[in-house]
Amino acid sequence: MNAIEHLTQCLKSARQEKNLSQRAISLKTGIQQNQISRIESGQADLRVSTLVELARSLDLEVMLIPRSLFPAVNSITQKKTGSDNSAIGSRPAYQLDIGDDDE
C-alpha cells in the first residue's frame, strides 16, 4: 500500500468510525460526495488542501514529522488493543505516579 492509499484508507476508516456518511462529510466540507467517493476508492488525485479539509472535518490533523521520529510517534498514537483484539482506548504517553507521599 503506497502513502496515498494509506491516507485515503485512514480518512475512510475515521469517517466510518464516526458513523458519518460521505454525504454528511460533503455537507460539512463543501466537497462533492462523488469526489469523496473517488478519493476513498483511490480514483482521484488527492490535493493537499482537500486532504486537510477532509481530515479536519473528521477531527484529525495532518502533520509532517521527520521520518526518523516516525516509529516513536506511531507507538504513541497507535490504538491499543486487548488480547481479544478489542480496543482498550487511548492511553496517555506518560502517567504520573500517584503514591502515598502526595498528601
Order of alpha helices (4+ residues) and beta strands (2+ residues): alpha-alpha-alpha-alpha-alpha
